[in-house]
Amino acid sequence: MCGIAGVFGIDALPRASIEAMTACLAHRGPDGTGVWLDPDGTVALGHRRLAILDPSEAGAQPMVSDCGRWVVVFNGEIYNHRALRAELERQGRAPSWRGHSDTESLLAAIAAWGPKHAARASVGMFAWAVWDRIGRTLTFARDRLGEKPLALARVRGGLAFASETSALRAHPGFDPRLDPHALAAYLRFGTVQSPHSIHRDAAHLPAGCCLTVPLDARGRVVPGPLRPERYWSLARLAHDGHREPFTGSPEQAVQRLENLLTEAVDGQRVADRPLGAFLSGGVDSSLVTAILQRQSAGPVNTFCVGFDDPAHDERSFARAVAARLGTRHEELCLTAGEAARWRDRLSAVYDEPFADSSQLPSLALAHLARSRVVVALTGDGGDELFQGYDRYRHAARVQALMRAPASVRKPLARLLWRVPARAWDGAARAVSAVTGRASVARPGDALHKLARVLASQPQAVHRALLAVNAESDAWLSADVLAGLNHADEACLASPGDPGGVGATSLGDELLSGLRSEEVPEAPPGIVERAMLADGLGYLPDDLLVKVDRAAMAHGLETRVPLLDHRIVEFAWQLPASVRTLDGHGKWPLRALLARVLPDGLPRRPKMGFGVPLADWLRGPWREWAEHGLSEARLRRLGVVDVAAVRNAWQRHLEGRESLHHALWPVLMLDAWTEAP
């Protein structure tokens, strides 16, 4: 796990530029730094190292291949790198090995098979750039699910890249102007939607893609649009999985899952530095931890963060699982005061505006884990792969409601909105006390989200379920809306020239390059379409960004066994009847957990990684939020309608609605604009 940066195709590149970019990534790689410049001055590669495998100098980067042709900078882990070495040796194409790092294994595979084949052969999480000194091309690759980031930017006559956009902004030729489309999406969903960046001239390489960029005879980037190429497609996987589903029994499905997950955890626990696991006490993290403990000689280090608000606190569940497994468990209680300390660091940690409030406990959890370990396994990915989110059930139910005319849906939506979220929560607790049945966590927020969905268009059910602010278009300032309209007109004016003047952003350019490929039909069911949308959007743009930035801010490597692409491929072959065998999602995961966890999982409602943000904004954080949402600050921000946001803030304070999810993106945008 590291930070990478580089500049390509610029004459007389000063060494200071690449050093400044690389220095911005020091938190990602506290164990060392390296810079490599091509003798002709048109290519510069930088690297910050977090040494996990082979901490010796034999694993240092940038790394030049044994033959001298290839130079690579690499961020991530190749879990099957020993198998790659064995295959190269079997073919008689292995170099004289200098050490045992996965970087050297990857570089040897690139030298023997070429960059695209090496990416397809790799099992792991990765983002890398490799310079071909003979072919005069720079090739980028990103892992299949988007665990590791890779940002690109056009800079004065060339191309720059980095693990984070903060490093791109350090280049003197970078244009920091914002992309209005990315800004509008951010205010709606709380994240920038890849491949777009918040900056017009920057973008993120899509997951599962390679991109090769050539230099011309003068050492300049060859003119024309950048066209990524998919070496692995989640959309294709979903399509094929529906057409050729798994036909074994449910018990055989669980056995197959156990084999795959056991292999994935075994590969991902290999490290030359201390290793542990995040443990919330939920199904996914408990399952990963149980298998990891089963494979370990001694107690595994496990970590959990909770809150002094019982509605959001998972610590008792994690504690019970840790006791049953015999792990060495540590936990942290995040109070409003302690969380404020992390809140004030968020704009420095997240290189683009980011507003998933669970970033707060993620940052605190990473800090806790890094005090004991350098590598941590997580349970992320289970909900997206095995139909775990409540919104999947809601989507199926709401789809039926959406057949009703708008004249029925919209009054019902208004009725749900009129009752404050806290009142719905109180009513649910009262019913629970009478019936003895556990209530859904925070039902008021869920009912208000249902109201937003009912007021939306039928074809946008899932996006409305994901949106944190369904009124974001009304919150944008007139100037931004004008920018959106202008950009749309520019696209329509020159649709055949994605790399020319008509392109609104580098993200649009990358999308145009991918649209030329054959796109498979989406799965027929609304639940499967929702799961695919999450796999293509929410997972890489929110969940994985949140964990990567929080962990790397502390020099901590996180690994995600459930996102091993072989598990992903198997999960998409499972029929819905197996995923929800007992009427609830994630049946295969829960059935496997019953095999490997003594006495089963403690009974608990599904909680997610929620934060008591609504109460904090009304209470201990009110003064801070009032400052960020003041008329002066909003006018300085210049991208939102001041009156609309102020009105929402007042409604939230009065308790009429819980609008913390919609207000948090504005607060985080305000903080981001002030980050150094």
N, C-alpha and C positions, 0 to 999 in steps of 0.2 A: 504494500500500500504506500502510495507516494503522491507527489504532485509533479506534473509535467507541464512544460511550456516550450514554445518555439516560434520562430519567425522564418519566413520562407519567401524567396524571390524578391529580395530588396538589395539594391547595390550598396556596397560599403556599409554594411550593417555594423553599428557600433556595439562592442561587447557589453557596454553599460546597459543597453536596452534589454538584452536577454537576462542579464544579471538582476535588473530591477524587477522584471516579470517573475523570475524564479524566486526572488526574495519574498514576494507576496504570498508564496505557497509554503513558507517555512513551517507553518503549523501542521501541514499535511506530511511533512517529512523532517522531523527534528534531528535525524541521525546523520545527515550529511547532505552535501550539495555538489553538483557537477554541471559544467557547461562544455559544450562541444561546438566548434565553428568549422564549417567547411573551408578549406584553403581559399576557394574563390570568393568567399564572403557572401554567398547568397542563401546559406542555410545556417541557422543557429538553433541548437537544442539545449534545453535546460531541465534539470531534475532536482527534486528534493526527496530525500530518501527516508522512509520508515522501514528499517531493516527487520524483516520477519523471517525470511529464509536466507541462509548463508549471509550473516552479518559482516563477513570479511570483505576485503576490497575486491574479491573475485565477483561479488554481486553488485558492485557500484555501477551507476549509470551517469551519463549516456554510455551505452555499451556498443562497441564495434565488433562485428562478426569476425570469426576466425579467418574468413577469406578476405576481409577488409572491404567488402562491397556494401554491407548494410550497417546502418547506425540506428539504434532504437532508443526511445524513451518510453517507459511503460509504467502504468499505474494499475495495481490490482494484484490478483493471484491466479495462477494457472494450476488448478488442483490436480490435473492429470499430467503434470509436466514430467514425472518419472516415466509414465507410459509413452510420452512423446520421445523421450530419450531412448527408450528401449526399441521403439519402432525405427528411429533413425539409425540406431546401431544395427538392427536387423537388415536394413536396406544398405548398409555400408556407407551412409551419408552423414554420420555423426562426426563432429569436429573433435579435436583433442580437448576434453573438458577441463575448464579452469577451476570450477567450483561446483556447487550443487544448488544454485539459485534457479528459480523458474524463469527469470529473465533470460538467462543463458539458454535454457531449453527452448523458449519461445523464439529467440533470435536464430538458433540453429534450425528450427522448423521453418522459419521464414526463408532462410538461405537455401534450404533444400527444396521446399515445396512452393514458395511464393507466399505473399502476404494473405491473400484471400483463403487459400487452402489452410494455412496455419490458423487463421481465425476460426474456420469451421471445425478444425481438429481440436481446438482448445476447449476444455471444460473449466469454466471459472468466471470471474468477474474481471473485466479489464477495459482499459482505454489506452491505446498506444499509437505512436506515430513512428514510422520507419522510413528512413531516407535511403534510396537506392542510388548509390554514387555512380553507377554505370548507366542505368536507365534514366537518371535525372528526374525521378518522380518521388513525391512524398505521399505515402499511403497511411491513412488513418483507419482505425477499427475500434468499434465499441461492442461490449458484450451484449448478449441476446436480449436481456430484460432491462438493460439500462442501469445496472447497479453502480457503475463508475461513470463519472461525468467527463465530457469532452466538448469544450466550447471552441468555436472558430470565429474569426473576424477578418474582414477585409481591412487592410491598413496600407495607406499610401503605396500603391503599386505592388503590393504583395499580400500575403496571408499570414495571420498569426493564429496560434492555438494555445489552449491552456486548460488545466483541470477546473479552473474557476474564472468567471468573467472579471474578477478583481485583478487578476494578472493581465488580462487584455487591456484593462483601463490604464495599466502602468506603462503601456507602450505609447511613445509620443505621437505616433501616427493614428491612434485609435480615435474614431468619432463617437462620442458618448450619447448622441441624440437618441431619445426614446422612440420606441415603436408604439404608436397609438393602439394598434390592434392587440399587441401583447399586454398593454396597460389595461385595456377594456376587459380582456380575458382574466387578468389577474384580479381585478376588482370583483368579478363574478365568482371565481373559483378559489381565490386565495393563493394561486400559484401561476407562474408563467407557463403557458402550454407549449411544450417542445414540438417542433424543433426551433421555435421562436425563442429569442432572448428579449429581455426588456429593452435592449439596445437595437436600433434598426440595422446596424452593420455587423451584428454578431448573431450567432445561432448555435444550436447544439446538434451535434451529429446524432441522428436518430439511432435508437437501440437496434442491434442486430444488423448494422450496416458497416460497409467499408467505403472509403472514398479515396480515389487516387487523383493527385493533382500534379501535372507535369510542368517542367520549366522549358522555355523555348531556348534557342541558341544564344540569346543575349542574357540568359539567367533570370528572365522574368516569368511570372506565372502566365501560362498560356491563356489568352482571353477566352471568355465563354462562361456559361453557368456551371456551377458545381453540381455534379450528378452523383449522389450516393448510390450504392448498389447493395441490395439486401442479400446477405448470406444465410439468414434465418428469419422467418416471418411468423409472428404470432397469429396474424389474421389467417394465413394459410393453414397453420396448425389447427385453429378452431374449425375451419372449414373441413379439413380432412378428418379431424376427430369426430365430427358429426356424421360424416359419410361412412366412416369405418370405425364404429365404436368398439370399446372393449366388450367382449361377449362372455367372459367368464362369470363365475358366481361372485356374489358380494364378498364371500370369505377369500376367494382367490384374489380379488381386488385388494383386500387388506394385506394379504401376504406379499403381493407384488409391490405395494407401497412400502411395506416394511423393508423389503430388499433394497429398493431404490434409496430410501431415506437413510438406511444404515450405511450404504455405500457413500452417500453424499456427506454425511456427518464424519465418517471415517476419513474421507479425503480432506475435509475442511478443518479437521482438528490438528493437522500437521503444521507445526510452527516451531521455530527456534527461540521463541519468546513466550512468556506466560500467557495462558489462554483461559477464558471463562465463558459465561453465557448470561444473557439478559433473561430474567425469569419473572413474568407477571403473574403466574398462576393460572393463566388461560390455557386453552387446549394446545395452541401452536408452540408457545415457548416451553410449556411443560413437556411436550413430546420431544422436541429437539434436545432439551436438557436431559431427559430420561435416557435417550439413546446415547448422548455424549457421556453421561455418567456410567452407563453400562460398558462403554469402551475404554474408560479411563482407569488407571491403576489406583488412584487416590481420589479424595473428594474434589469435585469440580467447584470452582469459584462461581457463585451466582449473585446477581445484583437486581435490586428492585427499587423503584421509587413510588411513593404514594403521597397522599394529601391528608391534612387534618380534617377535611370534609369527607364524611363517611360515604357519600354518594359517589365519590370519585376514587376512593382508596382501595387498592388491590393488595396491599401488603399482607393481610392475613391469609389470603389465598396462596400467595407466593411462599409465605412462610410455611404453610402446611405441606405444600409440594416439596419444598427443600428438605423438610424434616423426613418425609417419606423416602426421598432419594438419598439422603445423607450428604448433601452438598454443603460447602462452606459458604453460608449465606450472609449477605450484607444488604441493608436497606437504608433508605433515606426518606424522611418526611419533608415534603416541600410545602412550607407555609407561604402565605402571601408575601411576607417580608423576604424570605429566602428566594422565592421565585422572582421578585423584583430585581435581585442582583443579576440573575440570568437574563431577565427581560432587557436590561440595559446593555447587554452584550450581543443581542440578536442581530442587530444591523451590521456588526462586524463579522459575525459568523456566517450569515447567509449573504452570498455575493450578489444575489438578485432579490427583489422584493418577494417575501415568502410569509404566508399568514395562516399556516396550520398551527393552532395554539399548542398542540402537543409537542411542538418544537421546544417548549420550556422544560417539561420533564425529560425529554430526550437529551437535552444539553446537560441537565443535572445528572442523569443516569450515566452518561458517557464520562463525566468527570469522576463520579464515584468508581466506575469500573477501572478507569485508567490508573487509579491509585494502587491497584493490585495486579492488573493484567495489561497486555498490549493488544490482544486479540479477543473479540467477544462474538460468539454465535448468537443469532437472533431468531425469533420465530416468525418473522415477517413473511407475507405471501400466502399464508394458508387461507385467508378469507377470500382473496381474489381467485384462487385456484379451485377451491372446493365449496364455493357458494356459501360463505359464512356470514356476509353482511345482512343485517336486517333489511337494508334497502332492496335486496334482491326479492325478498318476499313481498315487500311493499310494492315493488314495481309490478309484480304479477297481479296483485290485488288492485292496484290503482289503475292498471291498464283496463280492467273491466269498468271501473268508475269513469274512465275517460271517454267511454262510449256514450255517456250521458251528455246532453246538450250543454253548451256553456251557460245557458240560462238557469240550469240547475247547479252546475259545478261552482260557479263563481259566488252565488249567495252562500253556499255551504262553506267555501273558503273564507268568506268574510266573517261568518259565524265562528269558525275556528280561531281566526285572528283576534276576535274581540275579547276572548277570554285570555288573560295574561298567562304566560308559560308557567309562572310560579303557582298560579291557581290550579292549572291542570296537574302540576306535580303534587300539590296538596291533596287534591281529590283522589289521585291515584294512591297516595299513602293511606288515606282514610279507607278506601276500598280494600287495600291490602291488609290493613289491621282487622277489618271485619271478616274477610274471607280466609285469611291466613296464607294467601298466595303472594309470592314475590311479584312486585310490579316491575314494569319495564323501566330501566334507568332513564331519568329525565324525559318523561313522556310529553311534557309541554313543548320542548324543542322539536320532538318528533311530529306532534300535531301541527305545529306552525310550519314545519317543512312540508307536511301533507297539504296544508293550505296553499303554499306556493305552487306545488305540483298541480293541484286542482285548477289553479288559475292560469296554468301554462297551456301551451299547445299540445295536442295528443302525441305528436311525433317527437316531443322533447321531454318525455317523462323522465328518462334516466338523467339527462343533464340537469333537470330541475332538482332531482334528488341529490345531486352532487353539489349544486351551486350553494355558496355561502351567502350570496347577495343577489337575489333574483331581480332586483331593481337597479343593477349596476349601470345600465345605460342611462337611467334617469339621474344617476349620481355624477356622470361625467360632465365636465365643463363644456361650454359651447366651443371653445378652441379645440379641445380634443375631439369632439364630435365632428367638427369641421375637418380636422386632420384625417379622421376615419373616412369621411366621404371623399376627400381628395385622394386618399390612397386607393380607394375602391375604383374611382374614376381612372386613375393611372393604370391600374391592372387591366381594366376593360379596354383602355386605349391601346395597349400593346401586349395582348395575351400571348403572342408567340415569342416574346423576347424576355423570358424570366430573368435573365442576367443583365438586362439593359436598364434604361432609364425608367421604364415602366414598373420595374420590380419594387414593391414597397419595402422589402426587407430581405436580409440574407436568409431568414427562416422561410420566406415564401419561395426563394430560389431553390432551397433544398427540397421543399415539398414538391415543387414543379418537376424536379428531377426524378422524384419517386413516383409521381403520378403516371409516368409513362409505362410503368410495369403493369402486368395483368393483376387486377385486384379481385380476389375471390369473393363470392357472395357471403354476406354475413350469416351467422347461424340463424335459423328461423325463429326461435323462441326469444321473448323479451328478456328473460333472465340471462340466457347465454349471450345476447347482444350487450346486456349491461355488464356482464363479467368481462367480455372482450374489450369494451370501452374502458373499463378499469385497468385492464392489463396493458392497454396501449396509452392510457393517459394518467389516471390517478396513481398507478404504481410507480412509473418512472418520474413523473413530474412532481409528485407530492411525497409519497411514503419514502421512496429511496433517496430523494433529495434531502428530506428531513434528517434521516439517519446518517447519511454520508457526511453532511456538513457538521452535524452535532458531534459525531465521533471524531472526525478529522480535525476539528477545532482543538481537540486534546491529544492528537497523535495516536488515536485508537483505531484499530482496524476492526470493522464489523463484517461478518460473513453470514450468508443467508442460505442455509441448506435447502429449504423448501423451494428456492428458486433455481436449484439445479435444473438445467433445461430438460433433462430426461424425466424428472418428476413433472415438470410443466407439460411435456408432451403426453405423459400418461394421464394426467389430470383431465386434459381436454378430450381424451378418449372415453372417459367415464360418462355413462348416461346419467341424466338428472335423477333417475330412479335410484341409483346407487349413491349419488352425492347426498340425497335427502331420504335415505331409507326409512328413518323413523319420524319423518315429518319435519326434521330440522336439517340445516346445512351441515357440511363437514362430517358426515357420518363416517367416511373411511378414516379420517384423522382421529375421531373420537374412539372408533373401534380399535384402532391401533394403540391409542393411548391406554385403553383398558388392559391391553396385553403387557405393556411395559412399565406402567406406574402402579406400585403396590396400593391396594385398597381404592383405586380409582381417583377421579378428580373431585375435589370439594365442590358441592353445589353452589353455583353462583350465577347471577344474571350476566348477560354479555355487556361489558362496560366500555370496551375500546380503551383508548389512552386519553380519556377526557380530562379537562382542566376546569376548575370552578371559576371560569373566566367571567361569567355574567355577574356573579356576586363580587368578585374582586374589582371589576370596573365600577360597580355601584358603591363599593365600600373602600377598602384600603388603597386601591389604585385610582380612586376618583380624581384626585388632584392631578396626578400624572396624565390621565386620559383627557381631562378637561383642557390641559395645556396643549396636548397634541391635536385636539378637536376644536380648539378655539378658532374664532373667525380669522384672526391674524395668521395662525399656522396654516389653516386651510387655504387662505388666499395666497400665502407664500408657496404652497404646494402647487397651486395653479392648474390642477387637473380634475378637480371635483367641484360639483355644485355646492357651494358653501351652505346655502339655505337647506338643501335636502339632507345633507349630512348632519347639520345642527339639529334639525327636526328629529332625525332618527335617534340622535344621542339623548335628546330630551325625553322621547318616548321610552327609551331604555331605562333611563334614570328613574322615571316614574313607575316602572314595573309593568307598564301596559303591554310591552312586548320584550322579549329577550333578543336583542339585536347585536349581541356581542360578536357573533360570527361575521356579521356584515361590517361592523365598525373596526374589528381587529385589522383587516387588510389596509384600511386607511391609516391607522396608527402605525402599522409596520412600514407602509410606504413613506410616511413622514419621517420615521426613524432612519430608513434606508437613505433617503436623500441627504441626510446630515452625516452619514458615515464617512470617515476619512478615505 
